[in-house]
């Protein structure tokens, strides 16, 4: 345990940031799970809505620094690829 006041403050700040990052990542996982479920059901309109939401949440998490910008872009690209593959005419 830290004895210096500034070190104690850093510990509390890190705990808050860790909790926030964990919350955002859990939310991202659930959004992606909902997208996968909609894709598996074959409902194009529902899957498109979930895709748009997932892309928005991923980019917002990247903007806030929760995940890396390139990781978010990679995930969005893969989501779009899976959507296009599932509903190719």
N, CA, C and O of each residue as an XYZ file, in Angstrom:
356
protein
N       0.844     -1.185      0.000
C       0.000      0.000      0.000
C       0.885      1.242      0.000
O       1.937      1.280      0.638
N       0.439      2.233     -0.716
C       1.218      3.462     -0.851
C       1.133      4.301      0.421
O       0.119      4.297      1.120
N       2.215      5.018      0.705
C       2.247      5.923      1.854
C       2.147      7.378      1.422
O       1.674      8.221      2.184
N       2.585      7.675      0.219
C       2.595      9.051     -0.274
C       1.207      9.413     -0.784
O       0.536      8.611     -1.434
N       0.793     10.636     -0.476
C      -0.556     11.085     -0.804
C      -0.851     11.012     -2.301
O      -1.928     10.572     -2.704
N       0.102     11.443     -3.119
C      -0.127     11.433     -4.568
C      -0.241      9.998     -5.100
O      -0.995      9.737     -6.037
N       0.506      9.082     -4.501
C       0.440      7.679     -4.919
C      -0.913      7.078     -4.548
O      -1.472      6.283     -5.305
N      -1.440      7.459     -3.381
C      -2.773      6.997     -2.972
C      -3.831      7.508     -3.949
O      -4.757      6.782     -4.311
N      -3.684      8.762     -4.370
C      -4.629      9.339     -5.321
C      -4.552      8.608     -6.657
O      -5.581      8.315     -7.266
N      -3.343      8.315     -7.110
C      -3.176      7.607     -8.381
C      -3.858      6.238     -8.318
O      -4.469      5.801     -9.294
N      -3.756      5.572     -7.181
C      -4.397      4.260     -7.036
C      -5.903      4.390     -7.181
O      -6.534      3.575     -7.854
N      -6.488      5.408     -6.557
C      -7.939      5.572     -6.654
C      -8.366      5.959     -8.068
O      -9.417      5.524     -8.538
N      -7.556      6.775     -8.750
C      -7.862      7.177    -10.121
C      -7.783      5.969    -11.051
O      -8.635      5.791    -11.922
N      -6.759      5.145    -10.859
C      -6.597      3.945    -11.676
C      -7.769      2.992    -11.464
O      -8.259      2.386    -12.418
N      -8.221      2.858    -10.214
C      -9.375      1.992     -9.924
C     -10.622      2.470    -10.649
O     -11.381      1.659    -11.180
N     -10.839      3.784    -10.676
C     -12.005      4.342    -11.372
C     -11.913      4.082    -12.873
O     -12.890      3.675    -13.501
N     -10.727      4.323    -13.445
C     -10.553      4.115    -14.886
C     -10.697      2.645    -15.253
O     -11.284      2.314    -16.283
N     -10.165      1.766    -14.413
C     -10.277      0.336    -14.659
C     -11.733     -0.101    -14.644
O     -12.158     -0.888    -15.490
N     -12.495      0.408    -13.686
C     -13.912      0.062    -13.593
C     -14.668      0.554    -14.824
O     -15.526     -0.152    -15.354
N     -14.352      1.758    -15.273
C     -15.016      2.322    -16.444
C     -14.677      1.514    -17.694
O     -15.561      1.192    -18.487
N     -13.391      1.188    -17.869
C     -12.975      0.399    -19.026
C     -13.634     -0.969    -19.023
O     -14.061     -1.458    -20.069
N     -13.719     -1.582    -17.865
C     -14.340     -2.899    -17.751
C     -15.814     -2.828    -18.137
O     -16.326     -3.708    -18.830
N     -16.494     -1.770    -17.680
C     -17.914     -1.580    -18.008
C     -18.111     -1.432    -19.511
O     -19.002     -2.050    -20.095
N     -17.273     -0.610    -20.127
C     -17.397     -0.363    -21.563
C     -17.115     -1.643    -22.349
O     -17.826     -1.945    -23.308
N     -16.089     -2.397    -21.957
C     -15.751     -3.626    -22.665
C     -16.851     -4.673    -22.522
O     -17.153     -5.383    -23.481
N     -17.450     -4.779    -21.344
C     -18.559     -5.718    -21.152
C     -19.740     -5.319    -22.039
O     -20.396     -6.179    -22.626
N     -20.007     -4.028    -22.133
C     -21.097     -3.542    -22.975
C     -20.811     -3.861    -24.445
O     -21.709     -4.264    -25.184
N     -19.561     -3.678    -24.861
C     -19.176     -3.999    -26.235
C     -19.404     -5.480    -26.534
O     -19.908     -5.837    -27.599
N     -19.031     -6.328    -25.591
C     -19.216     -7.767    -25.784
C     -20.688     -8.109    -25.958
O     -21.040     -8.928    -26.806
N     -21.552     -7.484    -25.157
C     -22.978     -7.786    -25.264
C     -23.548     -7.269    -26.584
O     -24.388     -7.931    -27.192
N     -23.101     -6.096    -27.033
C     -23.574     -5.552    -28.317
C     -23.158     -6.473    -29.457
O     -23.951     -6.740    -30.361
N     -21.919     -6.961    -29.422
C     -21.439     -7.860    -30.465
C     -22.179     -9.195    -30.423
O     -22.430     -9.805    -31.463
N     -22.525     -9.645    -29.223
C     -23.277    -10.889    -29.080
C     -24.679    -10.744    -29.674
O     -25.181    -11.666    -30.317
N     -25.310     -9.584    -29.458
C     -26.630     -9.325    -30.032
C     -26.556     -9.289    -31.559
O     -27.459     -9.772    -32.242
N     -25.477     -8.715    -32.089
C     -25.291     -8.681    -33.533
C     -25.159    -10.100    -34.083
O     -25.790    -10.441    -35.084
N     -24.345    -10.924    -33.433
C     -24.150    -12.300    -33.889
C     -25.467    -13.074    -33.857
O     -25.735    -13.881    -34.747
N     -26.286    -12.833    -32.835
C     -27.576    -13.513    -32.725
C     -28.506    -13.087    -33.866
O     -29.192    -13.919    -34.459
N     -28.524    -11.791    -34.165
C     -29.365    -11.289    -35.251
C     -28.891    -11.845    -36.592
O     -29.704    -12.163    -37.460
N     -27.596    -11.960    -36.757
C     -27.033    -12.508    -37.985
C     -27.396    -13.988    -38.125
O     -27.717    -14.455    -39.218
N     -27.342    -14.714    -37.016
C     -27.677    -16.139    -37.037
C     -29.161    -16.366    -37.350
O     -29.521    -17.357    -37.985
N     -30.014    -15.447    -36.904
C     -31.448    -15.567    -37.179
C     -31.774    -15.306    -38.644
O     -32.807    -15.757    -39.139
N     -30.908    -14.588    -39.334
C     -31.122    -14.308    -40.745
C     -32.008    -13.106    -41.003
O     -32.452    -12.889    -42.130
N     -32.270    -12.320    -39.962
C     -33.097    -11.116    -40.114
C     -32.205     -9.962    -40.554
O     -31.430     -9.423    -39.764
N     -32.326     -9.591    -41.825
C     -31.419     -8.591    -42.401
C     -31.592     -7.213    -41.760
O     -30.604     -6.547    -41.452
N     -32.838     -6.780    -41.558
C     -33.080     -5.447    -40.990
C     -32.543     -5.357    -39.562
O     -31.906     -4.375    -39.182
N     -32.816     -6.402    -38.783
C     -32.342     -6.433    -37.390
C     -30.818     -6.478    -37.344
O     -30.197     -5.774    -36.548
N     -30.220     -7.300    -38.194
C     -28.761     -7.414    -38.225
C     -28.121     -6.090    -38.636
O     -27.086     -5.707    -38.091
N     -28.732     -5.389    -39.597
C     -28.188     -4.093    -40.038
C     -28.244     -3.071    -38.907
O     -27.305     -2.299    -38.712
N     -29.368     -3.069    -38.152
C     -29.498     -2.146    -37.027
C     -28.455     -2.446    -35.961
O     -27.853     -1.531    -35.401
N     -28.243     -3.728    -35.681
C     -27.246     -4.127    -34.676
C     -25.837     -3.818    -35.165
O     -24.960     -3.479    -34.370
N     -25.618     -3.935    -36.476
C     -24.307     -3.614    -37.044
C     -23.988     -2.136    -36.872
O     -22.873     -1.776    -36.497
N     -24.958     -1.290    -37.145
C     -24.766      0.155    -37.004
C     -24.469      0.510    -35.544
O     -23.579      1.311    -35.257
N     -25.228     -0.100    -34.629
C     -25.011      0.148    -33.207
C     -23.629     -0.325    -32.764
O     -22.934      0.374    -32.028
N     -23.235     -1.515    -33.216
C     -21.929     -2.062    -32.849
C     -20.802     -1.171    -33.355
O     -19.828     -0.925    -32.642
N     -20.939     -0.690    -34.587
C     -19.906      0.185    -35.148
C     -19.798      1.473    -34.337
O     -18.697      1.942    -34.050
N     -20.936      2.037    -33.973
C     -20.941      3.274    -33.187
C     -20.266      3.068    -31.838
O     -19.444      3.881    -31.415
N     -20.619      1.971    -31.161
C     -20.056      1.704    -29.836
C     -18.554      1.429    -29.912
O     -17.796      1.870    -29.048
N     -18.127      0.703    -30.941
C     -16.699      0.415    -31.086
C     -15.899      1.693    -31.324
O     -14.843      1.888    -30.722
N     -16.396      2.554    -32.194
C     -15.669      3.785    -32.490
C     -15.662      4.731    -31.285
O     -14.689      5.450    -31.058
N     -16.740      4.723    -30.528
C     -16.781      5.562    -29.332
C     -15.780      5.059    -28.295
O     -15.099      5.854    -27.646
N     -15.693      3.741    -28.143
C     -14.722      3.168    -27.204
C     -13.300      3.493    -27.644
O     -12.433      3.750    -26.809
N     -13.059      3.484    -28.947
C     -11.730      3.821    -29.459
C     -11.421      5.293    -29.215
O     -10.296      5.648    -28.864
N     -12.420      6.146    -29.400
C     -12.214      7.581    -29.196
C     -11.907      7.888    -27.736
O     -11.141      8.803    -27.436
N     -12.510      7.116    -26.823
C     -12.280      7.334    -25.398
C     -11.007      6.661    -24.900
O     -10.608      6.859    -23.752
N     -10.365      5.861    -25.764
C      -9.117      5.216    -25.375
C      -9.294      3.902    -24.658
O      -8.339      3.384    -24.079
N     -10.498      3.345    -24.682
C     -10.731      2.066    -24.011
C     -10.103      0.939    -24.818
O      -9.479      0.040    -24.255
N     -10.268      0.988    -26.142
C      -9.594      0.047    -27.028
C      -8.822      0.851    -28.064
O      -9.082      2.037    -28.266
N      -7.883      0.201    -28.710
C      -7.057      0.898    -29.696
C      -7.866      1.190    -30.953
O      -8.758      0.431    -31.332
N      -7.535      2.296    -31.580
C      -8.229      2.755    -32.794
C      -8.182      1.705    -33.895
O      -9.187      1.454    -34.561
N      -7.029      1.097    -34.088
C      -6.892      0.086    -35.139
C      -7.666     -1.183    -34.806
O      -8.187     -1.844    -35.704
N      -7.746     -1.525    -33.539
C      -8.513     -2.703    -33.124
C      -9.991     -2.482    -33.411
O     -10.681     -3.390    -33.873
N     -10.471     -1.287    -33.141
C     -11.877     -0.963    -33.416
C     -12.146     -1.021    -34.910
O     -13.158     -1.574    -35.340
N     -11.253     -0.459    -35.696
C     -11.420     -0.483    -37.152
C     -11.402     -1.907    -37.681
O     -12.185     -2.252    -38.566
N     -10.528     -2.723    -37.154
C     -10.440     -4.124    -37.572
C     -11.728     -4.878    -37.261
O     -12.224     -5.645    -38.086
N     -12.267     -4.652    -36.059
C     -13.513     -5.320    -35.672
C     -14.681     -4.868    -36.548
O     -15.502     -5.688    -36.959
N     -14.756     -3.569    -36.835
C     -15.827     -3.038    -37.685
C     -15.717     -3.643    -39.079
O     -16.723     -4.021    -39.679
N     -14.502     -3.732    -39.586
C     -14.286     -4.315    -40.909
C     -14.758     -5.758    -40.945
O     -15.409     -6.174    -41.903
N     -14.439     -6.519    -39.922
C     -14.845     -7.924    -39.873
C     -16.352     -8.065    -39.727
O     -16.951     -8.980    -40.292
N     -16.968     -7.156    -38.968
C     -18.429     -7.196    -38.828
C     -19.096     -6.926    -40.174
O     -20.034     -7.624    -40.557
N     -18.613     -5.918    -40.887
C     -19.166     -5.597    -42.205
C     -18.965     -6.757    -43.181
O     -19.849     -7.076    -43.976
N     -17.801     -7.373    -43.107
C     -17.508     -8.501    -43.986
C     -18.466     -9.663    -43.714
O     -18.972    -10.286    -44.648
N     -18.711     -9.950    -42.441
C     -19.617    -11.048    -42.098
C     -21.050    -10.730    -42.515
O     -21.783    -11.616    -42.953
N     -21.452     -9.458    -42.377
C     -22.797     -9.049    -42.791
C     -22.958     -9.218    -44.299
O     -23.946     -9.786    -44.764
N     -21.986     -8.725    -45.054
C     -22.051     -8.820    -46.509
C     -22.036    -10.262    -46.989
O     -22.712    -10.605    -47.959
N     -21.268    -11.104    -46.315
C     -21.196    -12.517    -46.687
C     -22.520    -13.223    -46.404
O     -22.960    -14.065    -47.186
N     -23.152    -12.876    -45.281
C     -24.397    -13.533    -44.896
C     -25.548    -13.146    -45.805
O     -26.422    -13.968    -46.077
N     -25.564    -11.902    -46.281
C     -26.692    -11.421    -47.072
C     -26.305    -11.092    -48.513
O     -26.873    -10.184    -49.119
N     -25.355    -11.818    -49.049
C     -24.944    -11.608    -50.446
C     -26.029    -12.166    -51.361
O     -26.506    -13.285    -51.173
N     -26.406    -11.367    -52.351
C     -27.427    -11.815    -53.300
C     -26.784    -12.422    -54.520
O     -27.483    -12.858    -55.434
